[in-house]
């Protein structure tokens, strides 16, 4: 057995009154990264109320979906001026990715040594609060870039389910399917191990039990707790094991056609599982997921187990009224034909591609995209 390295850096606080952990910070310059909506709807007050008055607090509300490089640049300039001693990322994946991107470049400029990052997610989706990954978009080229660096692991993550209770059903569905994709890709990624398998399996078990309940009954706090835990478990799993071609393609589909990341993954996941299952070893691994999460009896044939897994994923998407094709998302045939080769080129070059269990070519990606259009 080859030497393996499992690295868990982020301290996780979850459960009742987990936000109270912030009260321990005193006498610091605190910079909170969030989007304008969380300020306008008053959610930010839940964070500000527990921060001690001895701190100087500054808000950055310039977060935008699909974290543009331009926003990162503005953030670094403000960082240099304010010189925060603590950073808090409050919001969905874009807020946390923005904070990570700013902190990464600030550290590269030698102006952020020793500045801790606390991530407080308000969605159950990206798992960014526990990963060494961040995604940014160059809107000029319509290309998403993902990069991994141990320096951008959040130092602490606070998981408070109350912050997710008001998530609209559509966002609950999209972010929840992002969690499913994280778990499924980590499970078969080249870097998977018994540790990441255990986390991915538990994440899928929690998703199958709680995601639809969150979609239908958003105020169910226990279901929201389980989805937050599923998100963080899947996040840890993929940060160690890697991701795969669903994310490689979803990054470019999102950047090119402006489709929400979780929805893009939901559109792709079944076809990616089918593509990877052409390798019998990978198919057997998918079958194990179906066995271990109770989707099918362990005595079932592996091919049947994979078919049941795919049926469960499809049923979940349909029950949450999710689009199943790019055309349903408003991507016209003309627009698709114009960019399909460009998306395929960028997907093959994406940072997630090397960890996919099967090699992929531009033609493979184009074929898959045509199937979901």
C-alpha positions as CSV (number, residue, x, y, z in Angstrom):
1,X,0.0,0.0,0.0
2,X,1.5,3.4,-1.0
3,X,2.1,6.2,1.5
4,X,-1.0,8.4,1.9
5,X,-1.5,11.8,3.5
6,X,-4.8,12.9,5.0
7,X,-4.9,16.6,5.9
8,X,-7.7,18.0,7.9
9,X,-7.0,21.6,8.8
10,X,-10.3,23.3,9.4
11,X,-11.8,23.4,12.8
12,X,-15.6,22.8,12.5
13,X,-18.2,24.2,15.0
14,X,-21.7,23.1,14.5
15,X,-24.9,22.7,16.5
16,X,-26.9,24.9,18.8
17,X,-25.5,28.4,19.2
18,X,-22.5,27.7,17.1
19,X,-22.3,31.3,16.0
20,X,-21.6,32.3,19.6
21,X,-18.0,31.1,18.9
22,X,-17.4,34.5,17.3
23,X,-17.9,36.2,20.7
24,X,-14.4,35.0,21.7
25,X,-12.8,37.4,19.2
26,X,-11.9,40.7,20.9
27,X,-9.9,43.8,20.0
28,X,-9.4,42.9,16.3
29,X,-10.0,44.4,12.9
30,X,-12.6,42.1,11.4
31,X,-13.4,42.1,7.7
32,X,-16.6,40.3,6.7
33,X,-17.0,39.2,3.1
34,X,-20.7,38.7,2.0
35,X,-23.1,39.6,-0.8
36,X,-25.4,42.6,-0.8
37,X,-28.5,40.4,-0.4
38,X,-27.5,39.2,3.0
39,X,-27.1,42.8,4.1
40,X,-30.4,43.9,2.6
41,X,-32.4,41.0,4.1
42,X,-30.9,41.4,7.5
43,X,-29.1,38.1,7.8
44,X,-25.8,39.9,8.5
45,X,-27.2,41.0,11.8
46,X,-27.1,37.5,13.1
47,X,-23.3,37.6,12.8
48,X,-22.8,41.2,13.9
49,X,-24.9,40.7,17.1
50,X,-22.4,38.1,18.5
51,X,-19.2,40.0,17.6
52,X,-17.8,41.9,20.6
53,X,-18.0,45.7,20.5
54,X,-14.2,45.9,21.1
55,X,-13.7,44.9,17.5
56,X,-13.5,47.1,14.5
57,X,-15.8,45.6,11.8
58,X,-15.8,46.4,8.1
59,X,-18.1,44.9,5.5
60,X,-17.3,44.0,1.9
61,X,-20.6,43.4,0.0
62,X,-19.2,43.2,-3.5
63,X,-19.6,39.4,-3.8
64,X,-21.1,38.3,-7.1
65,X,-22.1,34.9,-8.4
66,X,-19.3,32.9,-10.0
67,X,-16.6,35.0,-8.3
68,X,-15.2,37.3,-11.0
69,X,-11.5,38.0,-11.1
70,X,-12.3,41.7,-11.0
71,X,-14.0,41.4,-7.6
72,X,-11.0,39.6,-6.3
73,X,-8.8,42.5,-7.5
74,X,-11.0,45.0,-5.7
75,X,-10.9,43.0,-2.6
76,X,-7.2,42.8,-2.5
77,X,-6.9,46.6,-2.8
78,X,-9.3,47.0,0.2
79,X,-7.4,44.3,2.2
80,X,-4.2,46.3,1.6
81,X,-5.9,49.4,2.9
82,X,-7.8,48.0,5.9
83,X,-5.3,45.3,7.0
84,X,-7.8,43.0,8.7
85,X,-6.6,40.8,11.5
86,X,-9.5,38.3,11.0
87,X,-11.5,37.6,7.9
88,X,-15.1,36.2,8.0
89,X,-16.7,34.7,4.8
90,X,-20.5,34.8,5.3
91,X,-22.7,33.4,2.5
92,X,-22.8,30.8,-0.2
93,X,-20.0,29.4,-2.2
94,X,-19.3,32.6,-4.0
95,X,-18.7,34.5,-0.8
96,X,-16.4,31.9,0.6
97,X,-14.6,31.6,-2.7
98,X,-14.2,35.4,-2.9
99,X,-12.7,35.5,0.5
100,X,-10.3,32.6,-0.3
101,X,-9.3,34.3,-3.5
102,X,-8.6,37.6,-1.8
103,X,-6.7,36.0,1.0
104,X,-4.6,33.9,-1.5
105,X,-3.4,36.9,-3.5
106,X,-2.9,39.0,-0.3
107,X,-0.7,36.3,1.0
108,X,1.2,36.1,-2.2
109,X,1.8,39.9,-1.8
110,X,3.1,39.2,1.7
111,X,0.4,41.4,3.3
112,X,-1.7,38.7,5.0
113,X,0.6,36.6,7.1
114,X,-1.2,35.1,10.1
115,X,-4.7,36.4,9.1
116,X,-7.2,33.6,9.9
117,X,-10.3,32.9,7.8
118,X,-13.6,31.9,9.3
119,X,-16.2,30.5,6.9
120,X,-19.9,30.6,7.7
121,X,-22.0,29.0,4.9
122,X,-25.6,30.0,4.4
123,X,-26.2,27.3,1.8
124,X,-25.6,23.5,1.9
125,X,-23.8,23.1,-1.3
126,X,-20.2,23.9,-2.1
127,X,-18.5,22.6,1.0
128,X,-16.0,25.5,0.4
129,X,-15.9,26.1,4.1
130,X,-13.7,23.0,4.5
131,X,-11.7,22.8,1.3
132,X,-8.5,24.0,-0.2
133,X,-10.2,24.9,-3.5
134,X,-11.6,28.1,-4.9
135,X,-13.2,28.9,-8.3
136,X,-12.9,32.2,-10.1
137,X,-14.2,33.4,-13.4
138,X,-12.6,35.4,-16.2
139,X,-15.7,37.0,-17.7
140,X,-13.8,38.2,-20.8
141,X,-13.0,34.7,-21.8
142,X,-16.1,33.1,-20.3
143,X,-13.8,30.6,-18.5
144,X,-13.9,29.3,-15.0
145,X,-10.6,28.6,-13.2
146,X,-10.3,26.3,-10.2
147,X,-7.2,26.1,-8.1
148,X,-6.2,24.2,-5.0
149,X,-3.8,25.5,-2.4
150,X,-3.4,24.4,1.2
151,X,-3.0,28.1,2.2
152,X,-6.7,28.8,1.5
153,X,-8.2,26.2,3.8
154,X,-10.4,28.2,6.2
155,X,-9.1,28.0,9.7
156,X,-12.5,27.6,11.1
157,X,-16.0,26.8,9.8
158,X,-19.2,27.5,11.6
159,X,-22.2,25.4,10.6
160,X,-25.5,27.0,11.8
161,X,-28.5,25.4,10.2
162,X,-30.7,28.4,11.2
163,X,-28.9,30.4,8.5
164,X,-30.1,28.0,5.8
165,X,-33.8,27.9,6.8
166,X,-34.9,30.6,4.4
167,X,-33.2,29.2,1.3
168,X,-35.7,29.1,-1.6
169,X,-36.5,25.6,-3.0
170,X,-34.7,26.2,-6.3
171,X,-31.4,27.1,-4.5
172,X,-31.9,24.2,-2.1
173,X,-32.2,21.9,-5.0
174,X,-29.2,23.3,-7.0
175,X,-26.9,23.4,-4.0
176,X,-28.0,20.0,-2.8
177,X,-27.2,18.4,-6.1
178,X,-23.8,20.1,-5.9
179,X,-23.2,18.2,-2.7
180,X,-24.3,14.9,-4.3
181,X,-21.9,15.5,-7.2
182,X,-19.0,16.3,-4.8
183,X,-19.7,13.0,-3.0
184,X,-20.1,10.9,-6.1
185,X,-17.0,12.3,-7.8
186,X,-14.8,12.1,-4.7
187,X,-15.9,8.4,-4.3
188,X,-14.4,7.4,-7.6
189,X,-11.7,10.0,-8.0
190,X,-8.1,8.8,-8.3
191,X,-7.2,10.2,-4.9
192,X,-10.0,8.3,-3.1
193,X,-9.2,6.3,0.0
194,X,-11.0,4.5,2.9
195,X,-11.2,7.9,4.7
196,X,-12.8,9.8,1.8
197,X,-15.0,6.9,0.9
198,X,-16.5,6.9,4.4
199,X,-17.2,10.6,4.2
200,X,-18.7,10.4,0.7
201,X,-21.0,7.5,1.7
202,X,-22.3,9.3,4.7
203,X,-22.8,12.4,2.7
204,X,-25.0,10.5,0.2
205,X,-26.9,8.8,3.0
206,X,-27.7,12.2,4.5
207,X,-28.6,13.7,1.1
208,X,-31.1,10.9,0.3
209,X,-32.7,11.3,3.7
210,X,-32.9,15.0,3.9
211,X,-32.5,16.9,0.6
212,X,-36.1,16.4,-0.6
213,X,-37.4,17.2,2.8
214,X,-35.4,20.5,2.8
215,X,-36.9,21.3,-0.7
216,X,-40.5,20.6,0.4
217,X,-40.3,21.8,4.0
218,X,-37.5,24.4,4.2
219,X,-38.1,25.2,7.8
220,X,-37.3,21.6,8.9
221,X,-34.2,22.4,11.0
222,X,-33.1,18.8,11.5
223,X,-33.1,18.2,7.7
224,X,-31.2,21.5,7.2
225,X,-28.6,20.3,9.8
226,X,-28.1,17.0,7.9
227,X,-27.6,18.8,4.6
228,X,-25.0,21.2,6.1
229,X,-23.2,18.1,7.5
230,X,-23.5,16.3,4.2
231,X,-22.0,19.4,2.4
232,X,-19.0,19.6,4.7
233,X,-18.4,15.8,4.6
234,X,-18.5,15.8,0.8
235,X,-16.3,18.9,0.8
236,X,-13.6,17.3,3.0
237,X,-13.8,14.1,0.8
238,X,-13.3,15.9,-2.5
239,X,-10.6,18.2,-1.1
240,X,-8.6,15.1,-0.3
241,X,-9.6,12.8,-3.1
242,X,-10.2,15.2,-6.0
243,X,-13.2,15.7,-8.2
244,X,-13.7,14.7,-11.9
245,X,-15.2,15.5,-15.2
246,X,-18.7,16.5,-14.0
247,X,-17.0,19.5,-12.3
248,X,-14.6,20.0,-15.2
249,X,-17.5,20.4,-17.6
250,X,-19.8,22.2,-15.1
251,X,-17.2,24.9,-14.5
252,X,-17.2,25.7,-18.2
253,X,-20.9,25.3,-18.8
254,X,-21.5,27.8,-16.0
255,X,-19.0,30.3,-17.2
256,X,-20.2,30.1,-20.8
257,X,-23.9,29.6,-20.6
258,X,-24.4,31.3,-17.2
259,X,-26.0,28.3,-15.5
260,X,-25.8,27.9,-11.7
261,X,-23.0,25.6,-10.7
262,X,-25.1,23.1,-8.8
263,X,-27.6,22.9,-11.6
264,X,-24.9,22.4,-14.2
265,X,-23.6,19.4,-12.1
266,X,-27.1,18.0,-11.8
267,X,-27.5,18.1,-15.6
268,X,-24.2,16.3,-16.1
269,X,-24.0,13.8,-13.2
270,X,-25.9,10.9,-14.7
271,X,-24.1,11.0,-18.0
272,X,-20.7,11.2,-16.2
273,X,-21.5,8.2,-14.1
274,X,-22.5,6.3,-17.3
275,X,-19.2,7.4,-19.0
276,X,-17.1,6.4,-16.1
277,X,-18.9,3.1,-15.6
278,X,-17.5,1.9,-19.0
279,X,-14.6,1.0,-16.8
280,X,-15.7,-2.1,-14.8
281,X,-13.6,-1.2,-11.8
282,X,-15.2,2.2,-11.6
283,X,-18.7,0.7,-12.1
284,X,-18.0,-1.6,-9.2
285,X,-17.2,1.4,-7.0
286,X,-20.5,3.1,-8.0
287,X,-22.3,-0.1,-7.1
288,X,-20.7,-0.1,-3.7
289,X,-22.2,3.4,-3.1
290,X,-25.7,2.0,-3.9
291,X,-25.1,-1.0,-1.6
292,X,-23.7,1.0,1.3
293,X,-26.4,3.7,1.3
294,X,-29.2,1.2,1.1
295,X,-30.4,2.0,-2.4
296,X,-30.3,-1.7,-3.3
297,X,-29.7,-5.1,-1.6
298,X,-26.0,-6.2,-1.5
299,X,-27.0,-9.3,-3.3
300,X,-28.0,-7.3,-6.4
301,X,-25.9,-7.5,-9.6
302,X,-23.5,-4.6,-9.8
303,X,-25.0,-3.4,-13.1
304,X,-28.4,-3.3,-11.5
305,X,-26.9,-1.4,-8.5
306,X,-25.5,1.3,-10.8
307,X,-28.9,1.5,-12.7
308,X,-30.7,2.0,-9.3
309,X,-28.2,4.6,-8.3
310,X,-28.8,6.5,-11.6
311,X,-32.6,6.1,-11.1
312,X,-32.4,7.5,-7.6
313,X,-30.5,10.6,-8.7
314,X,-32.9,11.1,-11.6
315,X,-35.9,10.7,-9.4
316,X,-34.5,13.2,-6.9
317,X,-34.0,15.8,-9.6
318,X,-37.5,15.3,-11.0
319,X,-39.1,15.5,-7.6
320,X,-37.4,18.8,-7.1
321,X,-38.7,20.1,-10.5
322,X,-35.1,20.6,-11.8
323,X,-34.4,21.0,-15.6
324,X,-32.9,17.9,-17.1
325,X,-31.4,19.5,-20.3
326,X,-29.5,22.6,-21.3
327,X,-32.3,23.6,-23.6
328,X,-34.7,23.6,-20.7
329,X,-32.2,26.1,-19.1
330,X,-32.6,28.4,-22.1
331,X,-29.5,27.4,-24.1
332,X,-30.5,27.7,-27.7
333,X,-29.3,25.3,-30.4
334,X,-27.4,28.2,-32.0
335,X,-25.7,29.2,-28.8
336,X,-24.9,25.6,-28.0
337,X,-23.3,25.0,-31.4
338,X,-21.3,28.2,-31.2
339,X,-19.6,27.3,-27.9
340,X,-19.7,23.5,-27.5
341,X,-16.2,23.0,-28.8
342,X,-14.9,25.9,-26.7
343,X,-16.5,24.4,-23.6
344,X,-15.0,21.0,-24.4
345,X,-11.5,22.5,-24.9
346,X,-11.6,24.3,-21.5
347,X,-13.1,21.3,-19.7
348,X,-10.2,19.0,-20.7
349,X,-7.8,21.6,-19.4
350,X,-9.7,22.1,-16.1
351,X,-8.0,21.4,-12.9
352,X,-10.5,18.7,-11.9
353,X,-9.9,16.6,-15.0
354,X,-6.7,14.8,-14.0
355,X,-8.5,13.1,-11.0
356,X,-11.3,11.7,-13.1
357,X,-11.1,7.9,-13.0
358,X,-11.2,7.6,-16.8
359,X,-9.3,9.7,-19.3
360,X,-11.4,12.1,-21.3
361,X,-10.9,13.8,-24.7
362,X,-12.5,16.9,-26.2
363,X,-14.7,14.6,-28.3
364,X,-15.9,12.8,-25.2
365,X,-17.0,16.0,-23.7
366,X,-18.7,17.2,-26.9
367,X,-20.6,13.9,-27.1
368,X,-21.7,14.1,-23.5
369,X,-22.8,17.8,-23.9
370,X,-24.9,16.9,-26.9
371,X,-26.6,14.2,-24.8
372,X,-27.7,16.7,-22.2
373,X,-28.7,19.5,-24.6
